[in-house]
Amino acid sequence: MERTHHDPTDEALKQLIEQPSYGAQVLVVTARMLEMDSAEPMTVLARERALDIAADAILGRLPDAVSEDSLARAYRMLPAIGRTTRGEYALHLRAAAKELG
């Protein structure tokens, strides 16, 4: 029987590659926050509050340069706010997060 040797470095790299980027994580957490009041109308204020919480949770302990870059990437992916609910907007955020990777 052949034994396969797993290199710890390869395993660590595989886990890093499979994880979403920090920007995508911010978008997913923002979506989760908005889903808490999914039937409420989507507003700029609701989005900014949810983004602030998400950014603090995901980026709060990272170096400033990484945090700023990740947040800028997340902002570039934000869908426009139209006449929609927070739940519908959260779906768009999840799609944007998937695209961002």
Secondary structure, DSSP 8 states (H G I E B T S, - for coil): -------HHHHHHHHHHHS--HHHHHHHHHHHHHHTTTTSB--HHHHHHHHHHHHHHHHTTS-HHHHHHHHHHHHHT-----S-BHHHHHHHHHHHHHHH-
